[in-house]
């Protein structure tokens, strides 16, 4: 899946909140009242999905195509990556190289999208684009609305490695990694406290691989 980085925060600073295409965004509908309005898929250059969406949204306003193009959707989720340098928040695109458009096909609307920078064509056979089925659209919408923000943590150690604790209440201790919980950004390390081996749970950012 393609990634779009939003902001990197220094330690102690929260990254910019990203608005994913999900429950807090406009609610997308499989069908509108007009039966000629359907969802279509357009091919784009990989990594240009958001630029294409922005260009289409801008062009719809400038060309008064609001009666033909209703929604442009780049299905994505919010992912927070935790490193020792801080947090970065990015959007991870579900379908790299594809953008969904809810539209009524006309010579003007179809031609406008085909000429938009970054668009390489519509998905479909023959000379006309093929709409998605209602079931296909519902699957995509359900996927978007069912996603929760994800956490990814970068680390260079594995279970069994000797590590140094570089911050927090156990700073300057060393120990052996027992378990790693990437989805929580945590790890369990066995350290010797008062002559006894004790398991402590730490943020991954508090641990550095021993040299």
C-alpha positions as CSV (number, residue, x, y, z in Angstrom):
1,X,0.0,0.0,0.0
2,X,1.3,3.5,-0.8
3,X,2.1,5.9,2.0
4,X,1.7,9.6,2.3
5,X,3.6,11.2,5.2
6,X,1.8,14.0,6.9
7,X,4.1,15.3,9.7
8,X,6.9,14.3,11.9
9,X,6.8,15.3,15.5
10,X,9.8,15.6,17.9
11,X,9.7,13.7,21.1
12,X,7.0,15.0,23.4
13,X,5.1,16.6,20.5
14,X,2.0,15.1,19.0
15,X,1.9,14.7,15.2
16,X,-0.8,16.5,13.2
17,X,-4.1,14.7,13.2
18,X,-5.0,13.4,9.8
19,X,-8.5,13.1,8.6
20,X,-8.8,9.6,7.1
21,X,-11.5,8.6,4.7
22,X,-13.6,7.0,7.4
23,X,-16.4,7.4,9.9
24,X,-15.5,11.1,10.7
25,X,-15.4,12.0,7.0
26,X,-18.5,12.5,4.8
27,X,-20.6,9.4,4.8
28,X,-20.4,7.8,1.4
29,X,-23.4,6.1,-0.1
30,X,-23.5,3.2,-2.6
31,X,-26.3,4.9,-4.6
32,X,-27.8,8.3,-4.9
33,X,-31.3,9.0,-6.1
34,X,-30.3,9.4,-9.7
35,X,-29.8,5.9,-11.1
36,X,-27.3,7.2,-13.6
37,X,-24.9,8.2,-10.8
38,X,-22.5,5.3,-10.2
39,X,-19.1,4.6,-8.7
40,X,-16.2,4.2,-11.2
41,X,-12.5,3.4,-10.7
42,X,-9.8,5.4,-12.4
43,X,-6.2,4.4,-12.8
44,X,-3.6,6.9,-11.6
45,X,0.2,7.0,-11.3
46,X,1.1,5.2,-8.0
47,X,1.7,7.8,-5.3
48,X,-0.4,10.4,-7.1
49,X,-3.8,9.4,-5.7
50,X,-4.3,12.4,-3.4
51,X,-3.0,14.8,-6.1
52,X,-5.5,13.4,-8.6
53,X,-8.3,13.7,-6.0
54,X,-7.4,17.4,-5.3
55,X,-7.2,18.2,-9.0
56,X,-10.6,16.6,-9.7
57,X,-12.2,18.4,-6.8
58,X,-10.7,21.7,-7.9
59,X,-11.7,21.1,-11.5
60,X,-15.3,20.2,-10.6
61,X,-15.7,23.6,-8.9
62,X,-14.0,25.6,-11.6
63,X,-15.9,23.9,-14.5
64,X,-19.3,23.7,-12.7
65,X,-19.4,19.9,-13.0
66,X,-21.1,19.4,-9.6
67,X,-24.1,17.9,-11.3
68,X,-22.0,15.2,-12.8
69,X,-19.2,14.4,-10.4
70,X,-20.3,14.0,-6.8
71,X,-17.5,12.3,-4.7
72,X,-13.9,11.4,-5.2
73,X,-12.6,8.8,-2.8
74,X,-9.0,7.6,-2.0
75,X,-9.6,4.8,0.5
76,X,-6.9,5.1,3.2
77,X,-6.2,4.7,6.8
78,X,-4.2,6.7,9.4
79,X,-1.0,5.1,10.5
80,X,1.2,6.5,13.3
81,X,4.9,5.4,13.2
82,X,6.9,5.7,16.5
83,X,10.6,6.0,16.2
84,X,13.3,7.3,18.6
85,X,13.1,10.6,16.9
86,X,9.4,11.0,17.5
87,X,6.1,10.2,15.8
88,X,5.1,10.6,12.2
89,X,1.5,10.3,10.9
90,X,0.8,9.3,7.4
91,X,-2.0,7.9,5.3
92,X,-1.7,4.4,3.9
93,X,-3.6,4.0,0.7
94,X,-5.5,0.7,0.4
95,X,-5.4,0.5,-3.4
96,X,-2.2,2.2,-4.8
97,X,-2.8,3.6,-8.3
98,X,-6.6,3.7,-8.0
99,X,-9.1,6.4,-7.1
100,X,-12.9,5.9,-6.9
101,X,-15.2,8.5,-8.4
102,X,-19.0,8.7,-7.9
103,X,-20.3,10.3,-11.1
104,X,-22.7,10.5,-14.0
105,X,-20.9,9.7,-17.2
106,X,-21.2,12.4,-19.9
107,X,-18.8,13.5,-22.6
108,X,-17.8,16.5,-20.4
109,X,-17.3,14.6,-17.1
110,X,-15.6,11.6,-18.7
111,X,-13.3,13.8,-20.8
112,X,-12.4,16.0,-17.9
113,X,-11.3,13.2,-15.7
114,X,-9.4,11.5,-18.5
115,X,-7.4,14.7,-19.1
116,X,-6.6,15.3,-15.4
117,X,-2.9,15.1,-14.6
118,X,-1.9,11.8,-13.1
119,X,-4.9,9.9,-14.5
120,X,-4.0,7.1,-16.9
121,X,-7.5,5.9,-17.7
122,X,-10.7,4.3,-16.4
123,X,-11.1,0.7,-15.3
124,X,-13.3,-1.1,-17.8
125,X,-13.4,-2.8,-21.1
126,X,-14.2,-1.2,-24.4
127,X,-14.6,2.5,-25.0
128,X,-16.7,3.3,-21.9
129,X,-15.9,3.0,-18.2
130,X,-17.6,0.1,-16.3
131,X,-19.2,1.0,-13.0
132,X,-18.6,-1.0,-9.9
133,X,-21.4,-3.2,-8.6
134,X,-23.2,-2.1,-5.5
135,X,-21.7,-5.0,-3.6
136,X,-18.2,-3.9,-4.6
137,X,-18.8,-0.4,-3.5
138,X,-20.3,-1.6,-0.2
139,X,-17.2,-3.7,0.5
140,X,-15.0,-0.6,0.1
141,X,-17.2,1.6,2.2
142,X,-17.3,-1.0,5.0
143,X,-13.6,-1.4,4.9
144,X,-13.1,2.4,5.3
145,X,-15.6,2.8,8.1
146,X,-14.3,-0.3,9.9
147,X,-10.7,0.9,10.1
148,X,-9.2,2.3,13.3
149,X,-6.0,4.3,13.5
150,X,-3.0,2.0,13.3
151,X,0.4,2.2,15.1
152,X,3.6,1.1,13.6
153,X,6.9,1.2,15.6
154,X,10.4,1.0,14.1
155,X,12.9,-1.0,16.1
156,X,16.2,-2.8,15.4
157,X,16.1,-5.6,18.0
158,X,14.3,-8.9,18.4
159,X,13.4,-11.3,21.2
160,X,16.5,-12.6,23.0
161,X,18.6,-9.5,22.2
162,X,20.5,-7.6,25.0
163,X,19.3,-4.0,25.0
164,X,20.0,-0.8,26.9
165,X,17.2,1.2,28.4
166,X,17.8,4.8,27.5
167,X,15.0,6.7,29.1
168,X,12.2,6.4,31.7
169,X,12.4,5.1,35.3
170,X,14.8,2.2,34.3
171,X,17.2,4.4,32.3
172,X,20.8,3.1,32.3
173,X,19.7,-0.5,33.0
174,X,20.3,-3.2,30.5
175,X,18.3,-6.4,30.0
176,X,17.1,-9.1,27.6
177,X,14.1,-8.7,25.4
178,X,11.4,-11.2,26.3
179,X,8.5,-10.1,24.1
180,X,7.7,-7.4,21.6
181,X,4.2,-5.9,21.0
182,X,4.5,-3.7,17.9
183,X,0.8,-3.0,17.7
184,X,1.0,-1.4,21.2
185,X,4.5,0.1,20.8
186,X,5.7,-1.9,23.8
187,X,8.2,-4.6,24.7
188,X,8.9,-6.7,27.8
189,X,12.5,-6.7,29.0
190,X,14.1,-8.8,31.8
191,X,16.2,-6.6,33.9
192,X,18.1,-7.3,37.2
193,X,16.7,-5.2,40.0
194,X,18.1,-5.7,43.6
195,X,19.7,-8.9,42.4
196,X,16.6,-10.4,41.0
197,X,15.5,-10.8,37.4
198,X,12.3,-8.8,36.8
199,X,10.2,-8.4,33.7
200,X,9.3,-4.8,33.0
201,X,7.1,-3.4,30.2
202,X,8.6,-0.5,28.3
203,X,7.9,1.7,25.4
204,X,9.9,0.6,22.4
205,X,11.3,4.1,22.1
206,X,12.8,3.7,25.6
207,X,15.0,0.8,24.4
208,X,18.1,0.7,22.3
209,X,19.9,-2.4,21.0
210,X,23.2,-3.0,22.9
211,X,26.4,-2.6,20.9
